Amino acid sequence: MRRPQDLERQISVAMIGVAMAGLLSSLVSFYIVYGLIHVFAPHYFPDADVLVPTVFDLASLLLAGVLGLAVAAFVSVVLARRLARPLRTVAQAAKQIAQGNLAARATPDAYAPEEAATLITDFNDMAGRLEATAQRMVTWNAQVAHELRTPITILTGRLQGVVDGVFAADEKLIQGLLTQVTVLRRLVEDLRVVSLADSGRLVLQLGEVSLADEVSALVEFVAPDLEAAGFTPRLSLEAGTATVDIVRIRQALLALIENARRHADPGSLSIGLRFSGEAIAIEVIDCGPGLPPEFASQAFNEFARAGATQRSGRPGSGLGLSVVRAVARAHGGEARYHREDGGSAFTLVLPRHARRAGSPSP
């Protein structure tokens, strides 16, 4: 197999060859032109010996040729290095990344041409995203394993106890097992929604619905659990219809309510629905204590938990707010957080008429 040649050498040789060809063509053209003049207009050169180069002429031409080639070689080498250096550093970084070193980066060159500098910048940006994705996958896998371990351990222990005769398979035990199965089912569904949304494959089943009726029905369904936990739901719903995937909207709203039930102080829980032109906002506001300022920007990240939440003994899976963000983005909207009167206000902002991915704009 023919070994690839060094790019810098190829550029240098090519440019020197072009320079030599230019010098030779200039010399040949010079004598051709003067030869033609001598043939067709001999009166310009009455002395025929004028066309025969002297030793001085030959020495001058040779010196000019050598100097020209030297300058051409110098310029060729400098330019070739300037062109090849950015490509070489990108190639070296790409090789390291292929070997598993995702922290490798191409070295910027202040003297590189604009196109090469852009290539280095884009390559480093791509490498950074690749490294972040790989780190996220490692964290994701570890967190998923951690979240699945607790309910699976409980289920395994209880079922093994029933088999060994340690526990009686009474209604209380079965209800506890069903609770763990529910935890697993919700965790798996949350993982599915977040992963599909991240890959852009979360398909929406859109339809025109009365959001006020849907929100009211959902709150009525969860009201007994909220009241048992010390919360009083208060509704402020504007009437109106919207084109959304109501199953996903219910899932997101339920995640916001469950987040408040787990982590907020008992008291009033305000649930609002507002229409503003072509946008809608679904808001859940609790009585506090609110998120720590340093954690607020991370609240919607997967498996994110505030320190106070972890110490409270009421941790969730860390996916609830991620599901809210995933549903919002799938609809072309966003999830927001801000503090309000000492409490947390989570808002789901959506277009009033969502479109499926890939649908043309109206």
C-alpha positions as CSV (number, residue, x, y, z in Angstrom):
1,M,0.0,0.0,0.0
2,R,1.4,3.4,-1.0
3,R,2.3,5.5,2.1
4,P,0.5,8.9,2.2
5,Q,2.9,11.8,1.7
6,D,3.2,14.6,4.2
7,L,0.9,17.5,3.4
8,E,3.5,20.2,4.2
9,R,6.0,18.5,1.8
10,Q,3.5,18.2,-0.9
11,I,2.6,21.8,-0.7
12,S,6.3,22.9,-0.7
13,V,7.2,20.7,-3.6
14,A,4.2,21.8,-5.6
15,M,4.9,25.5,-5.0
16,I,8.6,25.2,-5.8
17,G,7.7,23.3,-9.0
18,V,5.3,26.1,-10.0
19,A,8.0,28.7,-9.3
20,M,10.6,26.7,-11.4
21,A,8.0,26.3,-14.2
22,G,7.4,30.0,-14.1
23,L,11.1,30.9,-14.4
24,L,11.7,28.5,-17.2
25,S,8.6,29.6,-19.1
26,S,9.7,33.2,-18.7
27,L,13.2,32.5,-20.1
28,V,11.8,30.5,-23.0
29,S,9.2,33.1,-23.8
30,F,11.8,35.8,-23.7
31,Y,13.9,34.1,-26.4
32,I,10.8,33.1,-28.5
33,V,9.6,36.7,-28.5
34,Y,12.9,38.2,-29.5
35,G,13.4,35.4,-32.1
36,L,10.1,36.2,-33.7
37,I,11.0,39.9,-33.7
38,H,14.4,39.1,-35.4
39,V,12.6,37.1,-38.1
40,F,9.7,39.4,-38.9
41,A,11.3,42.7,-38.0
42,P,15.0,42.3,-38.4
43,H,15.6,46.0,-38.6
44,Y,15.2,46.2,-34.8
45,F,18.3,43.9,-34.4
46,P,20.8,44.8,-37.2
47,D,23.5,42.8,-35.3
48,A,22.6,39.1,-35.4
49,D,24.9,38.3,-32.5
50,V,22.7,40.3,-30.1
51,L,20.5,37.2,-29.7
52,V,23.4,35.0,-28.6
53,P,23.7,35.2,-24.8
54,T,27.1,36.2,-23.4
55,V,28.7,34.7,-20.3
56,F,27.5,37.7,-18.3
57,D,24.0,37.1,-19.6
58,L,24.1,33.5,-18.6
59,A,25.5,34.2,-15.2
60,S,22.9,36.9,-14.6
61,L,20.1,34.5,-15.6
62,L,21.5,31.8,-13.4
63,L,21.9,34.0,-10.4
64,A,18.3,35.4,-10.9
65,G,17.0,31.9,-11.2
66,V,18.8,30.7,-8.1
67,L,17.6,33.7,-6.1
68,G,14.1,33.3,-7.4
69,L,14.0,29.6,-6.5
70,A,15.5,30.3,-3.0
71,V,12.8,32.9,-2.4
72,A,10.1,30.6,-3.8
73,A,11.3,27.8,-1.6
74,F,11.4,29.9,1.5
75,V,7.9,31.3,0.9
76,S,6.6,27.8,0.0
77,V,7.9,26.3,3.2
78,V,6.6,29.1,5.4
79,L,3.2,29.0,3.7
80,A,3.0,25.2,3.7
81,R,3.8,25.1,7.4
82,R,1.1,27.7,8.1
83,L,-1.4,25.7,6.1
84,A,-0.4,22.3,7.4
85,R,0.0,23.1,11.1
86,P,-3.7,23.5,12.0
87,L,-4.5,20.4,10.1
88,R,-1.8,18.5,11.9
89,T,-3.0,19.6,15.3
90,V,-6.6,18.6,14.4
91,A,-5.4,15.2,13.1
92,Q,-3.4,14.6,16.3
93,A,-6.4,15.5,18.5
94,A,-8.7,13.4,16.5
95,K,-6.4,10.4,16.8
96,Q,-6.3,10.9,20.6
97,I,-10.1,11.1,20.8
98,A,-10.4,7.9,18.7
99,Q,-8.0,6.2,21.2
100,G,-10.3,7.2,24.1
101,N,-8.9,10.5,25.3
102,L,-12.0,12.7,25.0
103,A,-10.2,15.6,26.7
104,A,-7.9,16.0,23.7
105,R,-8.2,19.4,21.9
106,A,-6.6,20.9,18.8
107,T,-4.2,23.7,19.6
108,P,-5.3,27.1,18.2
109,D,-2.8,28.9,15.9
110,A,-2.7,32.7,15.9
111,Y,-1.1,32.7,12.4
112,A,-3.5,30.1,10.8
113,P,-5.7,31.2,7.9
114,E,-9.3,32.1,8.8
115,E,-10.7,28.8,7.4
116,A,-8.2,26.7,9.4
117,A,-8.8,28.7,12.6
118,T,-12.6,28.1,12.1
119,L,-11.9,24.4,11.6
120,I,-10.0,24.3,14.9
121,T,-12.7,26.1,16.8
122,D,-15.5,24.0,15.4
123,F,-13.5,20.8,16.1
124,N,-12.8,21.8,19.7
125,D,-16.5,22.6,20.2
126,M,-17.5,19.3,18.8
127,A,-14.9,17.5,21.0
128,G,-16.3,19.3,24.0
129,R,-19.8,18.3,23.3
130,L,-18.7,14.7,22.8
131,E,-16.9,14.7,26.1
132,A,-19.9,16.2,27.9
133,T,-22.2,13.6,26.3
134,A,-19.9,10.8,27.4
135,Q,-19.7,12.1,30.9
136,R,-23.4,12.5,31.0
137,M,-23.9,8.9,29.8
138,V,-21.7,7.7,32.6
139,T,-23.6,9.8,35.2
140,W,-26.9,8.7,33.7
141,N,-26.1,5.0,33.9
142,A,-24.9,5.3,37.4
143,Q,-28.0,7.3,38.5
144,V,-30.4,4.9,36.8
145,A,-28.7,1.9,38.5
146,H,-28.9,3.7,41.8
147,E,-32.6,4.6,41.4
148,L,-33.6,1.1,40.3
149,R,-31.6,-0.5,43.1
150,T,-33.9,0.5,46.0
151,P,-37.3,-0.7,44.7
152,I,-35.8,-3.8,43.2
153,T,-34.0,-4.6,46.5
154,I,-37.2,-4.1,48.5
155,L,-39.2,-6.3,46.1
156,T,-36.6,-9.0,46.1
157,G,-36.3,-9.0,49.8
158,R,-40.1,-9.1,50.5
159,L,-40.7,-11.8,47.8
160,Q,-37.9,-13.9,49.1
161,G,-39.3,-13.5,52.6
162,V,-42.7,-14.8,51.4
163,V,-41.0,-17.8,49.8
164,D,-39.0,-18.5,53.0
165,G,-42.1,-18.1,55.1
166,V,-40.7,-15.1,57.0
167,F,-43.5,-12.8,55.7
168,A,-47.2,-13.6,55.3
169,A,-48.6,-12.7,51.9
170,D,-51.3,-10.5,53.4
171,E,-53.0,-7.4,52.0
172,K,-50.5,-5.0,53.7
173,L,-47.5,-6.8,52.2
174,I,-49.1,-6.9,48.7
175,Q,-50.0,-3.2,48.9
176,G,-46.4,-2.4,49.8
177,L,-45.1,-4.5,46.8
178,L,-47.6,-2.7,44.5
179,T,-46.3,0.6,45.8
180,Q,-42.7,-0.4,44.8
181,V,-43.9,-1.6,41.4
182,T,-45.6,1.8,41.0
183,V,-42.4,3.5,41.8
184,L,-40.6,1.4,39.2
185,R,-43.2,2.0,36.6
186,R,-43.1,5.8,37.1
187,L,-39.3,5.8,37.1
188,V,-39.2,3.8,33.8
189,E,-41.7,6.1,32.2
190,D,-39.9,9.2,33.3
191,L,-36.6,7.8,31.9
192,R,-38.3,7.0,28.7
193,V,-39.8,10.5,28.3
194,V,-36.5,12.2,29.1
195,S,-34.4,10.0,26.8
196,L,-36.8,10.3,23.9
197,A,-37.0,14.1,24.3
198,D,-33.1,14.3,24.4
199,S,-32.9,12.4,21.1
200,G,-35.7,14.4,19.5
201,R,-38.0,11.3,19.2
202,L,-40.7,12.2,21.7
203,V,-43.8,11.9,19.5
204,L,-46.8,14.1,20.5
205,Q,-50.4,13.0,20.0
206,L,-51.9,16.5,19.5
207,G,-55.5,17.4,19.9
208,E,-57.6,20.5,20.8
209,V,-58.7,20.3,24.4
210,S,-60.2,22.6,27.1
211,L,-57.2,23.0,29.4
212,A,-59.1,24.4,32.3
213,D,-61.3,21.3,32.4
214,E,-58.3,19.0,32.1
215,V,-56.3,20.8,34.9
216,S,-59.3,20.9,37.1
217,A,-60.0,17.2,36.7
218,L,-56.4,16.3,37.4
219,V,-56.3,18.4,40.6
220,E,-59.6,16.9,41.8
221,F,-58.0,13.5,41.3
222,V,-54.9,14.2,43.4
223,A,-56.7,16.4,45.9
224,P,-57.1,13.7,48.6
225,D,-53.4,12.9,48.6
226,L,-52.5,16.6,48.7
227,E,-54.9,17.3,51.6
228,A,-53.6,14.3,53.5
229,A,-50.1,15.8,53.1
230,G,-51.3,19.1,54.5
231,F,-51.8,21.0,51.2
232,T,-54.8,23.0,50.1
233,P,-55.0,23.3,46.3
234,R,-56.2,26.7,45.0
235,L,-57.2,27.0,41.3
236,S,-57.0,30.0,39.1
237,L,-57.9,28.8,35.6
238,E,-58.7,30.9,32.5
239,A,-61.1,29.2,30.1
240,G,-59.8,28.4,26.6
241,T,-58.8,25.7,24.3
242,A,-55.3,24.7,23.1
243,T,-53.7,22.1,20.8
244,V,-51.5,20.0,22.9
245,D,-50.7,16.4,23.8
246,I,-52.9,16.3,26.9
247,V,-51.4,13.0,28.2
248,R,-48.0,14.6,28.3
249,I,-49.4,17.8,29.8
250,R,-51.0,15.8,32.6
251,Q,-47.7,14.0,33.1
252,A,-45.9,17.3,33.4
253,L,-48.5,18.9,35.7
254,L,-48.6,15.8,37.9
255,A,-44.8,16.0,38.2
256,L,-45.0,19.6,39.3
257,I,-47.7,18.8,41.9
258,E,-45.7,15.8,43.1
259,N,-42.6,17.9,43.4
260,A,-44.4,20.4,45.6
261,R,-46.0,17.6,47.7
262,R,-42.6,16.0,48.4
263,H,-40.4,19.1,48.9
264,A,-42.6,22.1,49.8
265,D,-43.9,23.2,53.2
266,P,-47.6,22.2,53.8
267,G,-50.0,25.0,53.1
268,S,-51.6,26.6,50.1
269,L,-50.7,25.2,46.7
270,S,-51.7,27.5,43.8
271,I,-52.3,26.1,40.4
272,G,-52.9,28.6,37.6
273,L,-53.7,28.6,33.9
274,R,-53.2,31.7,31.8
275,F,-53.6,32.5,28.1
276,S,-51.6,35.3,26.5
277,G,-52.1,35.6,22.8
278,E,-50.6,32.5,21.2
279,A,-49.0,31.3,24.4
280,I,-50.3,29.5,27.5
281,A,-48.8,29.2,31.0
282,I,-49.5,26.5,33.5
283,E,-48.1,27.5,36.9
284,V,-47.7,25.7,40.3
285,I,-46.8,27.9,43.3
286,D,-46.0,26.6,46.8
287,C,-45.4,28.2,50.1
288,G,-41.7,27.5,50.3
289,P,-39.0,27.1,51.3
290,G,-38.0,27.6,47.6
291,L,-34.9,26.4,45.9
292,P,-31.4,27.4,47.0
293,P,-30.1,30.2,44.7
294,E,-27.1,28.1,43.6
295,F,-29.4,25.2,42.7
296,A,-32.1,27.1,40.8
297,S,-30.2,26.9,37.4
298,Q,-29.8,23.2,37.7
299,A,-33.4,22.4,38.9
300,F,-34.5,20.9,35.6
301,N,-31.4,18.8,35.0
302,E,-31.7,15.0,35.2
303,F,-31.2,13.6,38.7
304,A,-30.6,17.0,40.1
305,R,-31.3,17.3,43.8
306,A,-30.8,20.2,46.2
307,G,-28.8,19.5,49.3
308,A,-31.8,20.2,51.6
309,T,-33.9,17.8,49.6
310,Q,-31.4,15.0,50.1
311,R,-31.2,15.6,53.8
312,S,-35.0,15.9,54.2
313,G,-35.6,12.1,53.9
314,R,-38.1,12.8,51.1
315,P,-36.0,12.5,48.0
316,G,-37.6,11.7,44.7
317,S,-36.0,10.1,41.6
318,G,-34.6,13.5,40.5
319,L,-36.4,13.1,37.1
320,G,-39.7,14.9,37.8
321,L,-38.7,18.4,36.7
322,S,-36.7,16.9,33.8
323,V,-39.9,15.4,32.5
324,V,-41.5,18.8,32.8
325,R,-38.8,20.4,30.7
326,A,-38.9,17.5,28.2
327,V,-42.6,17.9,27.7
328,A,-42.3,21.7,27.4
329,R,-39.6,21.4,24.8
330,A,-41.4,18.8,22.8
331,H,-44.3,21.2,22.5
332,G,-41.9,24.0,21.4
333,G,-42.1,25.7,24.8
334,E,-40.0,25.9,28.0
335,A,-40.0,25.3,31.7
336,R,-39.2,28.1,34.1
337,Y,-38.6,28.7,37.8
338,H,-38.6,31.8,40.0
339,R,-39.2,32.5,43.6
340,E,-42.5,34.1,44.6
341,D,-43.3,35.3,48.2
342,G,-40.7,32.9,49.6
343,G,-42.0,29.9,47.7
344,S,-41.2,28.2,44.4
345,A,-43.1,29.0,41.2
346,F,-42.7,26.5,38.4
347,T,-44.2,27.5,35.1
348,L,-44.8,25.5,31.9
349,V,-44.9,27.9,29.0
350,L,-46.3,26.4,25.8
351,P,-47.5,27.6,22.4
352,R,-51.2,27.6,22.2
353,H,-51.2,25.5,19.1
354,A,-48.3,23.1,19.2
355,R,-47.0,21.3,16.1
356,R,-45.5,17.9,15.6
357,A,-41.8,17.8,15.0
358,G,-41.1,18.4,11.4
359,S,-44.4,20.1,10.7
360,P,-44.1,23.3,8.6
361,S,-44.8,26.6,10.2
362,P,-48.2,28.1,9.4
